[in-house]
Amino acid sequence: MTYIPQPIDTTGAQLPVELLELQEQLAENTHENWALQRIADGWQFGPNRNDEKKTHPCLIPYDQLPNSEKQYDRNTAMETLKAIVALGYRIEKPQ
């Protein structure tokens, strides 16, 4: 079987600039959830990823991650925000 990913088309989704702050909060939350699950599965911090030993260098607070890892979480957050808009929903900050 050949898997062909088909994410929601977000090419036309326009996001207001004030959602950039929300993007960063969601990116941090994405990392926190990922780390929580890894730790629950028995993983711990280690200088290198080792699936056998269950160690991973990114089991650290978000603000200590290298920018390349933060960018991965930011991309996930941004695509989630854009998918919400592409599906016809609005995101509004409470007053």
C-alpha positions in Angstrom: 0.0 0.0 0.0 1.3 3.5 -0.9 0.2 6.2 1.5 -0.4 9.6 0.0 -1.0 12.3 2.6 -3.8 14.6 1.8 -3.9 17.4 4.4 -6.6 20.1 4.2 -5.8 22.7 1.5 -4.7 25.8 3.4 -3.2 27.7 0.5 -6.0 30.3 0.5 -6.3 30.7 4.3 -5.5 34.3 5.4 -4.5 34.7 9.0 -4.4 38.1 10.8 -1.0 39.0 12.1 -2.2 39.0 15.7 -2.4 35.2 15.4 1.4 35.0 15.4 1.3 35.2 19.3 -1.2 32.4 19.3 1.0 30.4 16.9 3.8 30.5 19.4 1.6 29.5 22.4 0.2 26.6 20.4 3.8 25.6 19.3 4.9 25.5 22.9 1.7 23.5 23.8 2.4 21.0 21.0 5.9 20.4 22.4 4.6 20.1 26.0 2.0 17.5 24.9 4.6 15.6 22.8 7.0 15.6 25.8 4.3 14.5 28.2 3.4 11.5 26.1 7.1 10.5 25.6 7.7 10.7 29.4 4.5 8.6 30.0 5.9 6.1 27.5 9.1 5.8 29.5 11.4 8.1 27.6 13.9 10.4 29.2 16.3 13.1 28.2 19.5 12.0 26.6 22.1 13.7 24.4 21.1 11.6 21.4 17.9 10.0 20.3 18.0 6.3 21.0 14.8 4.4 20.4 16.1 1.3 22.2 17.2 3.2 25.4 14.2 5.6 25.0 16.3 8.8 25.2 15.7 12.0 23.3 17.6 15.3 23.3 14.3 17.4 22.9 12.9 16.3 26.3 13.6 19.8 27.6 11.5 22.9 28.1 10.4 24.6 24.9 12.4 27.7 25.5 15.6 25.6 25.6 14.9 23.9 22.3 17.1 24.7 19.3 15.2 27.0 16.9 15.0 24.2 14.3 12.9 22.1 16.7 10.8 25.1 17.6 10.2 25.8 14.0 8.8 22.2 13.5 6.3 22.9 16.3 5.5 26.4 14.9 4.8 24.9 11.5 2.4 22.4 13.1 0.6 25.1 15.0 0.4 27.4 11.9 -1.0 24.6 9.7 -3.6 23.9 12.4 -4.6 27.5 12.6 -4.8 27.7 8.8 -6.8 24.5 8.6 -9.4 25.9 11.1 -9.8 29.0 8.9 -9.9 26.9 5.6 -12.7 24.9 7.1 -14.7 28.1 7.6 -14.2 28.8 11.3 -13.1 32.1 12.8 -10.6 32.6 15.5 -11.2 35.6 17.7 -9.4 36.7 20.8 -11.7 37.3 23.7 -12.2 41.0 24.6 
